[in-house]
């Protein structure tokens, strides 16, 4: 039988973008005040790392990424651009204990060049985004991360774009995955959760060539999604419901309500 912790963990890990606090509140309500949140730290950690949660470092306005690629021992993570390590509380999503952490990598020059090129790409295409470049696999490869969040709770929608790429330093190749999550919840729930694997060759092991391939891959995927949405709107969705009634005129629902009220007042006889 599934335990309360397992069920609550699944809620945490499935939280839509920007709605983790609401999910936590729901868990507390459903468990009737039982102290389960403290037992859910592993689920929070998996969620934060997989979703590329961002956090502001103490005394800084810059947001850095929390992921499996920049994790140190314990609950500490590092940021190569600011050359800082920090402790991260996965439940409260806050950073503390910032310390100097110099970039020690034989690929430091390439990492710094990638950071600059990626920053230009992010600023051009993704408002409110964060990015990170980290040495991985015992310094034999580089991880390139990009995350952009757009939250609009007043309009009942939130969205997140994530891209995770890996580049081996021994050969010019690019692998990874692009993720898009959107949740629309006005008078119902509609969710888009899609991903696209990336496996490309790169002309050279330079920051410009790598980021150029990244930009092309993301553009191609967005164009692919646009075509799919148009086909869905003109195909399956159009077949589910008529855009206009047989009269080819929109129904004026306000008047329909008035007609019904008139019938009630007159004893059920329409005039």
N, C-alpha and C positions, 0 to 999 in steps of 0.2 A: 504494500500500500504506500502511495506517495506521501511523504512526510510534509509537514507545514513548511519546513525550511526549503525543501526541494521545490514546492509550489511557489513560495515567495521568491526564490532565486530565479525561477523562470520568468516571473513578472519583472524582476529587476533587469535581467539580461534582454528582455524584449521591450523595454521602455522606448517609446518613440523619441525622436530628437527633441530636446528641450523640455521633456515632460517627466524626468526622473523623480523630481520632488512630488509630483502628483501621484505617481505610482507608489512611492514610499508612504504617502498619506493614506492611500487606499489600503495598503498592506496593514498599516497600524489600525485602521478601522475594522478590517476583516478579522484581524487577530484579537480584537477587543482589548487592546492595551497590553497584550503579552509582549515581553521584551525580546522580540525576534530580530530586530535591526542589528544588534551587536553580533548576531550569529551569521549575518549575511555579508560580512566583509569580503569573502572570496567572490561572491557574485558581483558585488560592487567593483572589485578589482578587474574581473573579466570584462564587465561592461565598459569601464573607463578606458581600459587599454584597447579593446576592440573598436570602440567608437571614437578613438583619438580625442578624448576629452582635453580641453584646453583650460589652463589656469594662469592667473596672474602671479608672478613672483612677488614676494614681499618688497615693497618700495618701488615697484615697477608697474608701468601701464601695459607692458608687453605681455601677451599671452603665449605660453609655450605648451607643447604637446606632451601628453602622457600616453605612453605606448609600451609594448613589449620590447621595442627596438632600442629604447633609451633608458631601460630599467637597470638599476644598480641593486645591490643587496638590500634586503628589507623593503621598506616602502619609499626608497629614494630613487630619483630619476635625474637625468642630466640634460642640459641644453647646450648644444655645441656652439650656437651663435653667440650667446651671452657668456659661454664657458662657465656655467653655473650648475651646481647640483642642488637638489631640494628634496625635502620630505613631503609626501603627498598623502593626505587623509582621504581615502576612497569613499567614505560615507558622506563627509561634509564637502568634498571636492575643494579643499583648500590646501595651499602650499605653505611651508614654514621651513625654518632651518636652512636658509640658502647659504651656500658656501662656494668659494672659488673652485672651479674644476676645469683646468686647462685641457685643451684638446690634444690628446696624445695618440697620434695616428700617422702611419707612414703615408697616408693619403690625405693629409691635412689640407694641402693646397687645393686638391680637387674638391674636397668637401666645402671649403670656403667659397670656391668659385661657383659650385652648385647652389649654395645658399643665396648668393647674389643674383644668379640667373633665375632661380625659382621665385625669389621675392618679386622680381619684375613681372614674371608670368602671373603670379598670384594677384598682384595689385591691378593688373590689366583685366583679369577675367573673373576674379572672385572677391567681391567686397566682404569685409568682416571675416577674413580667412587667416589661418595660421599654417606655418610650414616648418619642417625640420629635416635635417640631413645628418645621418649618424653612421659611424663605422660599425659593421656587424660581422658575425662569423669569423671572429679572431682577426679582424682587420683585412679580410679577403674580399669583402663586398661592402656596398654602401646602400643604406635604406633611405629612400626619399619619400616623405609624407606630406600630404596636403589635405587640410580639412577646412570647409567653409560652412558656417551655420547661418540660417535665416529663420528667426522665430517671429511669428505674428499671431500671438494668442488672441488679440482683439478681433482678428479675422478668422480665427479657428483653424489655423494651419501652422505647421512647423516643418522645417526641412534641413537635411544635412547632406553635404557632398564630401566623400572621402576618397582619397587615392593613395595607394600604397605601392611603391615600386622598389625593386632591388636590382642593383647593377653590380656584377662581379668585376673586380679590378683587373682580372686576367684576360677578359674578352669584352668587346663592345656589344653588350646585349642588354635588353631591358625586359624584365618580367614583373608582374604584379596584378593588381585588380583595382577597378574603379567601382565605388559603391554610391548609390543614391537612395536616400530614405526620405519620404514625404508623408506626412500625416495630416489629413483634412477631416475635421470632426464637427462641422456644423450640422445639427439635426441628423447625426449618424456618424459613421466611421468609414473613411476611404483611405487606404494606405498603399503607397508605392514603395516597394522594396526590391531593388534590382541591382545587379552587379555585372561587370564585364571583365573577363580576364584579359591581360595584356601580355603578349609575348612577341617582342620586336627586336630586330637587329638595329644597331646604331652605327653611323658612319665612322665615328671615332670616339675614343674615350675622353671627350672634352665636355665641359659643362654646357656649352652652347648646343652641341649636337644632341646631348641627352635631353635637355629641357625642350628642344625643338621637337623631338619625337614624342615627348610627354604631351606637349600642347596639341600635336596632330592627333594623338590617340584620344584625348579628351574631346576635341572638336568633333572627330568622327563619331564618337559614341553619342554625343548630344544631338548630332544631326540624325543618327539612327533612331534615337528616342522620339524626336520630333516627327519623323516619318511614321513611326509606329502609332503615335497618338492620333495623327491625322487619319490613318487607316482605321483605327479603332472607332473614332468618332463617326466616320463616314460608313463604317461597316457594321460591326456587332452592335454598338450602341444605337445606331440609327434603326436597326431592325427590332430593337427591344421596345421602342416607343416612337410614335409618330411625332415629328417636330411640329406639325400643325394638324388640327382635326380635318375631317373630310371637307369642311366648308372652306379650308385654306385660310382661316382667320383665327387669330389668337383668342382664347377664351378669356373674357373679362370677369375674373372670379369675384371681384367686388360687387358687380352687378348681379351675379348669380346669387350671392348671399342676400342681396336686397330683395331679389325675387322670392326667395324662400321665406324671408321675414314677412313679405306682403301676403304670401299664401297663408301663413300661420295666423296673421291678424284677421284675415277675411274668412277664417274657418276652414282653410285648406283648399279654397277654390281660387284658381289662378285667374287673373283678369287680363 
